[in-house]
Amino acid sequence: MAGQAGRYRISDVVLKRIRSSLALKLILASAVPSAVVLLVGLGALVEHSRRIALTSPTMAFEELRDGAVVGTLLALTFAGMTVALAVRHFLIKPIQSLGQVMARAELGEFLVRARVSSEDELGKLSKSFNTMLSRVTDMAVTEIEAREELSLQAELKAVNEQLQAHVGEMELLLDVSKAISGTLDLPEQLQLLGKQICARLGVAEFSVMLVDEATHQLVVEAVAGDAPATVRGMRFHLGEGVAGEAAAKGQTIYVKDVDSDPRYLHYKGRAKTTGSFLAVPLRSKGRIVGVMNMNRRELDAFDARAVRLAEAIAAQAALAIANARLYQQTLELSFTDPLTGVANRRQLFLRLEQEFSRSVRFGDPLSLTMIDLDLFKHVNDRHGHTVGDGVLRGVALALRRNVRKIDIVARYGGEEFCIVLPRVGKPEAIEVAEKLRRAVAAAKLPGPDGGGPLSVTISIGVATLGIDADDVAGLIEKADQALYEAKREGRDRVAMAIPVQRASA
């Protein structure tokens, strides 16, 4: 049993060496069949020669010689064919298969694998090649993953930067919206808008032009940054300059270099500007209400994102400006007499209270004139109320033209007007009243169709705070009493209120 086991171990070792050696395979594949063939052939030749020798020894020798030669040639031929077949089976075909796999791997197919059909040198080579491909594949996968990770990181970084920029834009829009929506005072709105844009967008010069409904011109209402304050109030026709063209077309106009664009007027030559310029129309409910202008010192300094952001800000600003204007118009309507355009009774009492408080606080004089048109009922009865309304408007215009800007002309009711004269004493108030009386008497007021202008006269009563009265109600009452005194004395004249001391006496 021990000997048999030893033989088994020896045979296993021999078989293992044969399987792991390509040379031994080729030798055995070619030598063993050739030896078998040679031995068989020699045996057959000897037997054939023995039979012939029994009959003729000479012929047997020749036959043996010829048979040996032929047998040798046949054995060599068979051995060559066997070697060729063995080489083709054990060497050429595996090498060709391995070469095909290598060619595919060379083209970038790293997932292919060579076929391992033996444990010889070619099998080991195939295993090594497969191991190399696995490592190359792992490296390629690692590189691809690294590239994808880098690409993903770059994309995430770009997306993060875009999100941060978008958040910054949203914050700016929110801040602008809060700033301009926190007040309905238009000048304050425009001032806050200019500060926000100059600080947050890096704008060197900022200005807002609004359309004057009366003249249909653009008026510079607000400036910020380095823009000269002297340009405020400057007027541009629609289509004039870059801003005028933006308003006329209702389109954003971007000038990359103001020195190379003849449309840019440099504030009509008042201030030299360099860099790039952006004019964005302010549109509200389909109507152009103005233009928002921004200047940066660098050339081509506004990219597409900056232009879109400016247009978004302009949309908010236009809405806020329209609301402020509507609010102002509402205030004017609530405090303005619709027929004559002067302050109404409500505004009169409000301003009187304000001026009374100021007079008491600072000790400034305050006077009030009460005015009534003489025989105005005859005008209405003779020419109609339409002409009467025209006369009232003409008298109001004459009064406004002959007082200061700080004076308040108001319609008290019917054909009566009041004028509040801040910081005016009684002697000066009488002089102003005489000036107004003469101005109205000289005014040519509109008459009926086909007729000439009309003329009217007025009677005026004058009262002064601290002399004739001590409060607003008393001031109005004294001025009204003085007015009726002027009418009683014959109209077209000025009468003074009786001072408190004299009235008491």
Kinemage of the C-alpha trace (Angstrom):
@kinemage 1
@onewidth
@group {chain A} dominant
@subgroup {mainchain}
@vectorlist {calphas} color= white
{ca met a 1} P 0.000 0.000 0.000
{ca ala a 2} L 2.868 2.326 0.808
{ca gly a 3} L 4.484 1.528 -2.513
{ca gln a 4} L 1.255 2.117 -4.352
{ca ala a 5} L 0.777 5.455 -2.593
{ca gly a 6} L 4.321 6.408 -3.492
{ca arg a 7} L 3.639 5.563 -7.107
{ca tyr a 8} L 0.484 7.695 -7.007
{ca arg a 9} L 2.461 10.628 -5.618
{ca ile a 10} L 5.143 10.255 -8.274
{ca ser a 11} L 2.520 10.091 -11.019
{ca asp a 12} L 0.746 13.170 -9.643
{ca val a 13} L 4.018 15.073 -9.629
{ca val a 14} L 4.736 13.990 -13.183
{ca leu a 15} L 1.261 14.947 -14.376
{ca lys a 16} L 1.487 18.285 -12.617
{ca arg a 17} L 4.830 19.001 -14.270
{ca ile a 18} L 3.416 18.037 -17.652
{ca arg a 19} L 0.339 20.294 -17.188
{ca ser a 20} L 2.507 23.231 -16.109
{ca ser a 21} L 5.115 22.890 -18.888
{ca leu a 22} L 4.370 23.774 -22.461
{ca ala a 23} L 7.629 22.103 -23.625
{ca leu a 24} L 6.774 18.766 -22.019
{ca lys a 25} L 3.331 18.908 -23.620
{ca leu a 26} L 4.858 19.495 -27.057
{ca ile a 27} L 7.452 16.726 -26.543
{ca leu a 28} L 4.919 14.216 -25.368
{ca ala a 29} L 2.370 15.243 -27.993
{ca ser a 30} L 4.919 14.734 -30.765
{ca ala a 31} L 7.315 12.043 -29.456
{ca val a 32} L 4.904 9.472 -28.037
{ca pro a 33} L 2.711 9.111 -31.156
{ca ser a 34} L 5.800 9.111 -33.370
{ca ala a 35} L 7.494 6.424 -31.232
{ca val a 36} L 4.376 4.280 -31.252
{ca val a 37} L 4.095 4.599 -35.005
{ca leu a 38} L 7.789 3.858 -35.435
{ca leu a 39} L 7.639 0.775 -33.198
{ca val a 40} L 4.527 -0.525 -34.895
{ca gly a 41} L 6.077 0.077 -38.267
{ca leu a 42} L 9.317 -1.640 -37.275
{ca gly a 43} L 7.430 -4.600 -35.851
{ca ala a 44} L 5.425 -4.950 -39.017
{ca leu a 45} L 8.567 -4.641 -41.088
{ca val a 46} L 10.407 -7.332 -39.083
{ca glu a 47} L 7.462 -9.719 -39.360
{ca his a 48} L 7.214 -9.096 -43.066
{ca ser a 49} L 10.937 -9.622 -43.508
{ca arg a 50} L 10.826 -12.858 -41.504
{ca arg a 51} L 8.207 -14.307 -43.819
{ca ile a 52} L 10.184 -13.296 -46.883
{ca ala a 53} L 13.428 -14.745 -45.415
{ca leu a 54} L 11.934 -18.171 -45.328
{ca thr a 55} L 11.622 -18.085 -49.065
{ca ser a 56} L 14.617 -15.981 -50.252
{ca pro a 57} L 17.314 -14.485 -47.945
{ca thr a 58} L 18.608 -12.062 -50.566
{ca met a 59} L 15.204 -10.629 -51.238
{ca ala a 60} L 14.550 -10.421 -47.506
{ca phe a 61} L 17.553 -8.155 -46.987
{ca glu a 62} L 16.555 -5.815 -49.771
{ca glu a 63} L 12.957 -5.814 -48.620
{ca leu a 64} L 14.065 -5.065 -45.103
{ca arg a 65} L 16.234 -2.209 -46.263
{ca asp a 66} L 13.528 -0.650 -48.388
{ca gly a 67} L 10.930 -1.089 -45.644
{ca ala a 68} L 13.226 0.518 -43.106
{ca val a 69} L 13.696 3.529 -45.340
{ca val a 70} L 9.972 3.857 -46.059
{ca gly a 71} L 9.068 3.317 -42.428
{ca thr a 72} L 11.572 5.906 -41.319
{ca leu a 73} L 10.178 8.409 -43.801
{ca leu a 74} L 6.630 7.655 -42.728
{ca ala a 75} L 7.593 7.945 -39.080
{ca leu a 76} L 9.289 11.286 -39.670
{ca thr a 77} L 6.319 12.562 -41.659
{ca phe a 78} L 3.905 11.475 -38.974
{ca ala a 79} L 6.129 12.992 -36.319
{ca gly a 80} L 6.218 16.303 -38.199
{ca met a 81} L 2.454 16.341 -38.597
{ca thr a 82} L 2.066 15.469 -34.940
{ca val a 83} L 4.421 18.256 -33.926
{ca ala a 84} L 2.529 20.727 -36.154
{ca leu a 85} L -0.824 19.703 -34.716
{ca ala a 86} L 0.539 19.850 -31.177
{ca val a 87} L 2.089 23.262 -31.743
{ca arg a 88} L -1.164 24.503 -33.246
{ca his a 89} L -3.260 23.128 -30.377
{ca phe a 90} L -1.024 23.938 -27.445
{ca leu a 91} L 0.751 27.090 -28.714
{ca ile a 92} L -0.643 28.867 -31.758
{ca lys a 93} L -4.357 28.850 -30.883
{ca pro a 94} L -3.841 29.981 -27.258
{ca ile a 95} L -1.420 32.673 -28.446
{ca gln a 96} L -3.917 33.857 -31.100
{ca ser a 97} L -6.722 33.955 -28.528
{ca leu a 98} L -4.513 35.859 -26.114
{ca gly a 99} L -3.483 38.225 -28.906
{ca gln a 100} L -7.120 38.954 -29.781
{ca val a 101} L -7.870 39.755 -26.155
{ca met a 102} L -4.790 41.985 -25.987
{ca ala a 103} L -5.880 43.800 -29.152
{ca arg a 104} L -9.337 44.459 -27.676
{ca ala a 105} L -7.743 45.650 -24.456
{ca glu a 106} L -5.492 47.936 -26.484
{ca leu a 107} L -8.623 49.517 -27.959
{ca gly a 108} L -9.856 50.285 -24.455
{ca glu a 109} L -12.005 47.241 -23.665
{ca phe a 110} L -10.582 46.662 -20.212
{ca leu a 111} L -13.441 44.407 -19.179
{ca val a 112} L -12.419 41.543 -21.525
{ca arg a 113} L -10.519 38.548 -20.108
{ca ala a 114} L -8.209 35.983 -21.672
{ca arg a 115} L -9.327 32.343 -21.587
{ca val a 116} L -7.257 30.236 -19.146
{ca ser a 117} L -7.473 26.640 -20.431
{ca ser a 118} L -4.230 25.254 -19.029
{ca glu a 119} L -1.703 25.613 -16.261
{ca asp a 120} L 1.335 25.969 -18.522
{ca glu a 121} L 3.307 29.080 -19.409
{ca leu a 122} L 0.530 30.401 -21.679
{ca gly a 123} L -2.041 29.768 -18.961
{ca lys a 124} L 0.113 31.616 -16.473
{ca leu a 125} L 0.604 34.398 -19.030
{ca ser a 126} L -3.175 34.603 -19.530
{ca lys a 127} L -3.701 34.727 -15.772
{ca ser a 128} L -1.103 37.474 -15.423
{ca phe a 129} L -2.658 39.370 -18.289
{ca asn a 130} L -6.114 39.031 -16.704
{ca thr a 131} L -4.701 40.230 -13.387
{ca met a 132} L -3.125 43.195 -15.142
{ca leu a 133} L -6.445 43.973 -16.882
{ca ser a 134} L -8.257 43.771 -13.538
{ca arg a 135} L -5.834 46.212 -11.998
{ca val a 136} L -6.015 48.477 -15.037
{ca thr a 137} L -9.811 48.271 -14.845
{ca asp a 138} L -9.735 49.128 -11.154
{ca met a 139} L -7.416 52.043 -11.887
{ca ala a 140} L -9.665 53.197 -14.729
{ca val a 141} L -12.725 52.901 -12.520
{ca thr a 142} L -10.940 54.790 -9.763
{ca glu a 143} L -9.865 57.470 -12.230
{ca ile a 144} L -13.363 57.706 -13.676
{ca glu a 145} L -14.827 57.948 -10.194
{ca ala a 146} L -12.248 60.579 -9.294
{ca arg a 147} L -13.033 62.522 -12.460
{ca glu a 148} L -16.750 62.212 -11.850
{ca glu a 149} L -16.243 63.305 -8.262
{ca leu a 150} L -14.156 66.270 -9.385
{ca ser a 151} L -16.711 67.074 -12.065
{ca leu a 152} L -19.509 66.728 -9.544
{ca gln a 153} L -17.627 68.938 -7.097
{ca ala a 154} L -17.062 71.501 -9.839
{ca glu a 155} L -20.735 71.359 -10.803
{ca leu a 156} L -21.781 71.631 -7.158
{ca lys a 157} L -19.410 74.556 -6.707
{ca ala a 158} L -20.796 76.265 -9.793
{ca val a 159} L -24.362 75.593 -8.661
{ca asn a 160} L -23.497 76.846 -5.183
{ca glu a 161} L -21.986 80.019 -6.620
{ca gln a 162} L -25.076 80.517 -8.780
{ca leu a 163} L -27.321 79.961 -5.771
{ca gln a 164} L -25.287 82.403 -3.698
{ca ala a 165} L -25.449 84.973 -6.480
{ca his a 166} L -29.190 84.370 -6.826
{ca val a 167} L -29.680 84.701 -3.074
{ca gly a 168} L -27.662 87.924 -3.159
{ca glu a 169} L -29.868 89.234 -5.950
{ca met a 170} L -33.001 88.272 -4.040
{ca glu a 171} L -31.664 89.988 -0.929
{ca leu a 172} L -30.909 93.104 -2.957
{ca leu a 173} L -34.389 93.082 -4.496
{ca leu a 174} L -35.894 92.609 -1.040
{ca asp a 175} L -33.817 95.452 0.419
{ca val a 176} L -34.723 97.738 -2.477
{ca ser a 177} L -38.374 96.798 -2.144
{ca lys a 178} L -38.325 97.507 1.598
{ca ala a 179} L -36.510 100.809 1.092
{ca ile a 180} L -38.766 102.224 -1.592
{ca ser a 181} L -41.987 100.722 -0.240
{ca gly a 182} L -41.420 102.078 3.262
{ca thr a 183} L -42.468 105.573 2.221
{ca leu a 184} L -44.893 107.158 -0.200
{ca asp a 185} L -42.856 110.348 -0.437
{ca leu a 186} L -41.472 110.278 -3.983
{ca pro a 187} L -38.235 112.258 -3.414
{ca glu a 188} L -37.398 110.098 -0.414
{ca gln a 189} L -38.122 106.960 -2.433
{ca leu a 190} L -35.767 107.975 -5.218
{ca gln a 191} L -33.040 108.958 -2.755
{ca leu a 192} L -33.209 105.579 -0.992
{ca leu a 193} L -33.227 103.769 -4.342
{ca gly a 194} L -30.075 105.590 -5.455
{ca lys a 195} L -28.239 104.810 -2.206
{ca gln a 196} L -29.107 101.105 -2.385
{ca ile a 197} L -28.023 100.706 -6.013
{ca cys a 198} L -24.763 102.634 -5.626
{ca ala a 199} L -23.835 100.666 -2.503
{ca arg a 200} L -24.930 97.174 -3.603
{ca leu a 201} L -24.253 97.199 -7.346
{ca gly a 202} L -21.030 99.181 -7.382
{ca val a 203} L -22.552 101.941 -9.493
{ca ala a 204} L -20.520 105.151 -9.699
{ca glu a 205} L -23.343 107.423 -10.921
{ca phe a 206} L -27.081 106.951 -10.619
{ca ser a 207} L -29.998 109.049 -11.762
{ca val a 208} L -33.744 108.735 -12.232
{ca met a 209} L -35.649 110.629 -14.904
{ca leu a 210} L -39.428 110.817 -14.701
{ca val a 211} L -41.864 111.747 -17.442
{ca asp a 212} L -43.521 115.134 -16.966
{ca glu a 213} L -47.141 114.530 -17.946
{ca ala a 214} L -47.654 118.172 -18.894
{ca thr a 215} L -44.683 118.521 -21.273
{ca his a 216} L -44.000 114.838 -22.059
{ca gln a 217} L -40.346 115.395 -21.265
{ca leu a 218} L -37.916 113.489 -19.084
{ca val a 219} L -36.908 115.398 -15.965
{ca val a 220} L -33.919 114.403 -13.800
{ca glu a 221} L -35.650 114.000 -10.431
{ca ala a 222} L -32.907 112.321 -8.358
{ca val a 223} L -29.159 111.632 -8.519
{ca ala a 224} L -26.805 109.561 -6.370
{ca gly a 225} L -23.152 108.587 -6.223
{ca asp a 226} L -20.787 110.818 -8.176
{ca ala a 227} L -23.549 112.267 -10.345
{ca pro a 228} L -23.460 116.102 -10.079
{ca ala a 229} L -26.365 117.576 -8.163
{ca thr a 230} L -26.554 120.437 -10.677
{ca val a 231} L -28.137 118.148 -13.263
{ca arg a 232} L -31.257 117.714 -11.123
{ca gly a 233} L -34.158 119.314 -12.944
{ca met a 234} L -32.502 118.954 -16.363
{ca arg a 235} L -34.971 118.093 -19.114
{ca phe a 236} L -34.637 115.731 -22.082
{ca his a 237} L -37.037 115.160 -24.931
{ca leu a 238} L -38.224 111.617 -25.585
{ca gly a 239} L -35.677 110.107 -27.954
{ca glu a 240} L -32.936 112.540 -26.911
{ca gly a 241} L -29.775 110.821 -25.712
{ca val a 242} L -29.511 107.251 -24.509
{ca ala a 243} L -32.068 107.679 -21.714
{ca gly a 244} L -34.501 109.478 -24.016
{ca glu a 245} L -34.204 106.679 -26.570
{ca ala a 246} L -34.767 104.034 -23.872
{ca ala a 247} L -37.940 105.851 -22.765
{ca ala a 248} L -39.183 106.357 -26.325
{ca lys a 249} L -38.618 102.715 -27.321
{ca gly a 250} L -39.460 101.214 -23.935
{ca gln a 251} L -36.310 99.072 -24.147
{ca thr a 252} L -33.160 98.708 -22.069
{ca ile a 253} L -30.123 100.257 -23.776
{ca tyr a 254} L -26.597 99.265 -22.780
{ca val a 255} L -23.595 101.357 -23.881
{ca lys a 256} L -20.286 99.553 -23.347
{ca asp a 257} L -18.202 102.708 -23.851
{ca val a 258} L -19.866 106.109 -23.515
{ca asp a 259} L -16.972 107.856 -25.293
{ca ser a 260} L -17.544 105.834 -28.461
{ca asp a 261} L -21.334 106.218 -28.616
{ca pro a 262} L -22.575 109.568 -30.004
{ca arg a 263} L -25.978 109.059 -28.390
{ca tyr a 264} L -24.521 109.621 -24.917
{ca leu a 265} L -24.714 113.362 -24.200
{ca his a 266} L -22.701 113.600 -20.935
{ca tyr a 267} L -25.557 115.539 -19.281
{ca lys a 268} L -25.628 117.844 -22.315
{ca gly a 269} L -21.956 118.636 -21.816
{ca arg a 270} L -22.240 119.630 -18.143
{ca ala a 271} L -20.301 116.651 -16.756
{ca lys a 272} L -17.800 114.382 -18.507
{ca thr a 273} L -18.410 110.696 -17.797
{ca thr a 274} L -16.381 107.618 -18.720
{ca gly a 275} L -16.992 103.878 -18.663
{ca ser a 276} L -20.192 101.998 -19.429
{ca phe a 277} L -23.800 103.155 -19.134
{ca leu a 278} L -27.098 101.350 -18.647
{ca ala a 279} L -30.515 102.944 -19.169
{ca val a 280} L -33.531 100.909 -18.040
{ca pro a 281} L -37.084 102.163 -18.687
{ca leu a 282} L -39.476 102.366 -15.749
{ca arg a 283} L -42.737 100.780 -16.838
{ca ser a 284} L -45.958 100.666 -14.841
{ca lys a 285} L -49.177 99.154 -16.188
{ca gly a 286} L -47.849 99.333 -19.729
{ca arg a 287} L -46.880 103.017 -19.511
{ca ile a 288} L -43.360 104.422 -19.372
{ca val a 289} L -43.091 106.595 -16.258
{ca gly a 290} L -39.349 107.278 -16.486
{ca val a 291} L -35.841 105.878 -16.913
{ca met a 292} L -33.325 104.557 -14.379
{ca asn a 293} L -29.697 105.270 -15.354
{ca met a 294} L -26.534 103.600 -14.021
{ca asn a 295} L -22.886 104.282 -14.843
{ca arg a 296} L -19.754 102.288 -14.016
{ca arg a 297} L -16.255 103.596 -14.643
{ca glu a 298} L -15.054 100.365 -16.292
{ca leu a 299} L -15.712 99.591 -19.940
{ca asp a 300} L -18.288 96.852 -20.643
{ca ala a 301} L -18.903 96.510 -16.900
{ca phe a 302} L -22.512 95.228 -17.061
{ca asp a 303} L -22.946 91.538 -17.884
{ca ala a 304} L -26.235 89.856 -18.761
{ca arg a 305} L -26.954 89.040 -15.101
{ca ala a 306} L -26.404 92.657 -14.030
{ca val a 307} L -28.739 93.862 -16.789
{ca arg a 308} L -31.465 91.415 -15.722
{ca leu a 309} L -31.049 92.456 -12.091
{ca ala a 310} L -31.299 96.135 -13.038
{ca glu a 311} L -34.477 95.420 -14.999
{ca ala a 312} L -35.957 93.588 -11.992
{ca ile a 313} L -35.116 96.539 -9.738
{ca ala a 314} L -36.605 98.918 -12.308
{ca ala a 315} L -39.860 96.931 -12.303
{ca gln a 316} L -40.132 97.291 -8.512
{ca ala a 317} L -39.101 100.931 -8.612
{ca ala a 318} L -41.649 101.745 -11.317
{ca leu a 319} L -44.443 100.217 -9.244
{ca ala a 320} L -43.363 102.141 -6.140
{ca ile a 321} L -43.062 105.397 -8.113
{ca ala a 322} L -46.511 104.920 -9.626
{ca asn a 323} L -47.983 104.270 -6.169
{ca ala a 324} L -46.249 107.353 -4.731
{ca arg a 325} L -47.540 109.501 -7.576
{ca leu a 326} L -51.036 108.109 -7.160
{ca tyr a 327} L -50.863 108.795 -3.435
{ca gln a 328} L -49.665 112.340 -4.100
{ca gln a 329} L -52.488 112.890 -6.589
{ca thr a 330} L -54.952 111.530 -4.053
{ca leu a 331} L -53.615 113.911 -1.439
{ca glu a 332} L -53.809 116.796 -3.859
{ca leu a 333} L -57.369 115.880 -4.741
{ca ser a 334} L -58.333 115.607 -1.091
{ca phe a 335} L -56.708 118.958 -0.268
{ca thr a 336} L -57.348 120.783 -3.553
{ca asp a 337} L -60.435 122.546 -4.803
{ca pro a 338} L -61.315 120.772 -8.066
{ca leu a 339} L -62.647 123.926 -9.759
{ca thr a 340} L -59.901 126.468 -9.072
{ca gly a 341} L -56.917 124.220 -8.294
{ca val a 342} L -56.109 126.034 -5.034
{ca ala a 343} L -56.274 124.516 -1.548
{ca asn a 344} L -59.708 123.555 -0.307
{ca arg a 345} L -61.279 124.332 3.060
{ca arg a 346} L -59.805 121.190 4.662
{ca gln a 347} L -56.285 122.102 3.610
{ca leu a 348} L -56.852 125.676 4.738
{ca phe a 349} L -57.650 124.691 8.325
{ca leu a 350} L -54.794 122.146 8.418
{ca arg a 351} L -52.232 124.707 7.275
{ca leu a 352} L -53.671 127.354 9.562
{ca glu a 353} L -53.180 125.023 12.545
{ca gln a 354} L -49.596 124.310 11.461
{ca glu a 355} L -48.749 127.981 11.001
{ca phe a 356} L -50.480 128.846 14.277
{ca ser a 357} L -48.282 126.309 16.149
{ca arg a 358} L -45.168 127.664 14.443
{ca ser a 359} L -46.152 131.251 15.248
{ca val a 360} L -46.733 130.442 18.915
{ca arg a 361} L -43.482 128.468 19.156
{ca phe a 362} L -41.144 130.948 17.436
{ca gly a 363} L -43.067 134.188 17.939
{ca asp a 364} L -43.465 134.870 14.216
{ca pro a 365} L -46.446 136.971 13.089
{ca leu a 366} L -49.302 135.378 11.179
{ca ser a 367} L -51.976 137.146 9.154
{ca leu a 368} L -55.081 136.003 7.313
{ca thr a 369} L -57.029 137.677 4.505
{ca met a 370} L -60.627 136.824 3.696
{ca ile a 371} L -61.645 137.685 0.100
{ca asp a 372} L -65.061 137.826 -1.541
{ca leu a 373} L -65.961 138.626 -5.164
{ca asp a 374} L -68.189 141.687 -5.411
{ca leu a 375} L -71.589 141.150 -7.040
{ca phe a 376} L -70.618 137.686 -8.281
{ca lys a 377} L -74.288 136.632 -8.326
{ca his a 378} L -74.882 139.115 -11.157
{ca val a 379} L -72.184 137.359 -13.215
{ca asn a 380} L -73.872 133.974 -12.776
{ca asp a 381} L -77.351 135.365 -13.424
{ca arg a 382} L -76.281 137.268 -16.551
{ca his a 383} L -73.741 134.923 -18.169
{ca gly a 384} L -74.441 131.541 -16.590
{ca his a 385} L -72.568 129.330 -14.197
{ca thr a 386} L -70.057 128.190 -16.827
{ca val a 387} L -68.767 131.721 -17.225
{ca gly a 388} L -68.956 132.126 -13.451
{ca asp a 389} L -66.710 129.113 -13.009
{ca gly a 390} L -64.225 130.613 -15.465
{ca val a 391} L -64.235 133.868 -13.481
{ca leu a 392} L -63.521 131.974 -10.257
{ca arg a 393} L -60.595 130.177 -11.904
{ca gly a 394} L -59.244 133.459 -13.237
{ca val a 395} L -59.453 135.157 -9.834
{ca ala a 396} L -57.706 132.168 -8.171
{ca leu a 397} L -54.909 132.354 -10.756
{ca ala a 398} L -54.477 136.090 -10.201
{ca leu a 399} L -54.280 135.560 -6.431
{ca arg a 400} L -51.673 132.769 -6.753
{ca arg a 401} L -49.493 134.850 -9.047
{ca asn a 402} L -49.311 137.720 -6.560
{ca val a 403} L -48.327 135.898 -3.369
{ca arg a 404} L -45.225 134.095 -2.153
{ca lys a 405} L -44.630 130.373 -2.459
{ca ile a 406} L -45.024 129.908 1.277
{ca asp a 407} L -48.395 131.684 1.288
{ca ile a 408} L -51.505 129.476 1.085
{ca val a 409} L -54.327 130.441 -1.280
{ca ala a 410} L -57.524 128.522 -0.487
{ca arg a 411} L -61.136 128.546 -1.562
{ca tyr a 412} L -63.201 129.055 1.539
{ca gly a 413} L -66.568 128.453 -0.115
{ca gly a 414} L -68.662 129.787 -3.014
{ca glu a 415} L -66.950 132.953 -4.244
{ca glu a 416} L -64.877 133.413 -1.060
{ca phe a 417} L -61.111 132.853 -0.823
{ca cys a 418} L -58.646 132.936 2.059
{ca ile a 419} L -54.918 133.588 1.989
{ca val a 420} L -52.681 132.572 4.896
{ca leu a 421} L -49.649 134.856 5.209
{ca pro a 422} L -46.955 133.283 7.474
{ca arg a 423} L -44.408 135.642 9.064
{ca val a 424} L -46.388 138.720 7.902
{ca gly a 425} L -47.519 141.441 10.335
{ca lys a 426} L -50.604 143.579 10.012
{ca pro a 427} L -49.100 146.513 8.050
{ca glu a 428} L -47.512 144.159 5.514
{ca ala a 429} L -50.725 142.120 5.310
{ca ile a 430} L -52.681 145.273 4.399
{ca glu a 431} L -50.148 146.044 1.671
{ca val a 432} L -50.487 142.493 0.279
{ca ala a 433} L -54.292 142.815 0.363
{ca glu a 434} L -54.185 146.100 -1.587
{ca lys a 435} L -51.843 144.469 -4.122
{ca leu a 436} L -54.261 141.588 -4.562
{ca arg a 437} L -57.247 143.898 -4.925
{ca arg a 438} L -55.541 145.857 -7.696
{ca ala a 439} L -54.338 142.665 -9.449
{ca val a 440} L -57.842 141.188 -9.582
{ca ala a 441} L -59.378 144.439 -10.732
{ca ala a 442} L -56.861 144.622 -13.588
{ca ala a 443} L -57.226 140.984 -14.613
{ca lys a 444} L -59.038 140.174 -17.855
{ca leu a 445} L -61.256 137.257 -16.990
{ca pro a 446} L -62.849 134.943 -19.575
{ca gly a 447} L -66.298 136.060 -20.688
{ca pro a 448} L -69.083 134.395 -22.655
{ca asp a 449} L -68.533 133.049 -26.167
{ca gly a 450} L -68.513 135.894 -28.666
{ca gly a 451} L -68.137 138.488 -25.944
{ca gly a 452} L -65.172 140.349 -24.464
{ca pro a 453} L -63.339 139.624 -21.219
{ca leu a 454} L -64.933 140.369 -17.911
{ca ser a 455} L -63.684 142.341 -14.937
{ca val a 456} L -64.611 141.927 -11.300
{ca thr a 457} L -63.612 143.501 -8.032
{ca ile a 458} L -62.997 141.966 -4.641
{ca ser a 459} L -63.444 143.022 -1.029
{ca ile a 460} L -60.820 141.915 1.507
{ca gly a 461} L -60.785 141.632 5.261
{ca val a 462} L -57.453 141.390 7.121
{ca ala a 463} L -56.783 139.972 10.611
{ca thr a 464} L -53.516 139.278 12.437
{ca leu a 465} L -52.805 136.733 15.168
{ca gly a 466} L -51.942 138.234 18.540
{ca ile a 467} L -53.464 141.609 17.599
{ca asp a 468} L -56.931 140.790 16.410
{ca ala a 469} L -57.302 137.236 17.747
{ca asp a 470} L -55.517 134.653 19.895
{ca asp a 471} L -56.460 131.412 18.126
{ca val a 472} L -57.347 130.058 14.681
{ca ala a 473} L -61.118 130.272 15.111
{ca gly a 474} L -60.886 133.852 16.348
{ca leu a 475} L -58.540 134.771 13.462
{ca ile a 476} L -61.029 133.476 10.870
{ca glu a 477} L -63.919 135.201 12.609
{ca lys a 478} L -62.111 138.560 12.745
{ca ala a 479} L -61.059 138.344 9.078
{ca asp a 480} L -64.649 137.515 8.131
{ca gln a 481} L -65.961 140.487 10.136
{ca ala a 482} L -63.435 142.773 8.432
{ca leu a 483} L -64.553 141.432 5.034
{ca tyr a 484} L -68.179 142.321 5.680
{ca glu a 485} L -67.085 145.721 6.951
{ca ala a 486} L -65.355 146.284 3.575
{ca lys a 487} L -68.539 145.271 1.754
{ca arg a 488} L -70.644 147.502 3.982
{ca glu a 489} L -68.393 150.434 3.189
{ca gly a 490} L -68.976 150.036 -0.568
{ca arg a 491} L -66.964 146.997 -1.772
{ca asp a 492} L -63.694 146.937 -3.786
{ca arg a 493} L -61.697 147.852 -0.720
{ca val a 494} L -59.592 146.425 2.135
{ca ala a 495} L -60.776 146.543 5.757
{ca met a 496} L -58.897 145.711 8.936
{ca ala a 497} L -60.257 143.752 11.843
{ca ile a 498} L -60.818 145.698 15.046
{ca pro a 499} L -58.088 144.853 17.559
{ca val a 500} L -59.118 142.952 20.681
{ca gln a 501} L -58.324 145.887 22.963
{ca arg a 502} L -60.406 148.348 20.984
{ca ala a 503} L -63.262 145.880 20.697
{ca ser a 504} L -63.242 145.418 24.480
{ca ala a 505} L -63.301 149.209 25.017
